[in-house]
């Protein structure tokens, strides 16, 4: 029997936030690896570049 409740799908803002969270996690992993290896690095433009 149908309940009449549509499944929730993330809207545009929620998808944006999820994408930024994934990007932030990726950047944190990259910078941690570079720091651990002693490789000098710089992030230019903050999160303007998506890998």
C-alpha angles and dihedrals in degrees: 000000000000116000095203091236115126117218112258115248120187115259126224095277093048091050090049092051092048091050091049090049090053091048092049091050091049093049090048091052092047095048091045091053093047091048092048090052092046093241113153113231143164130204111221121198096010108243095345092111117068114200 
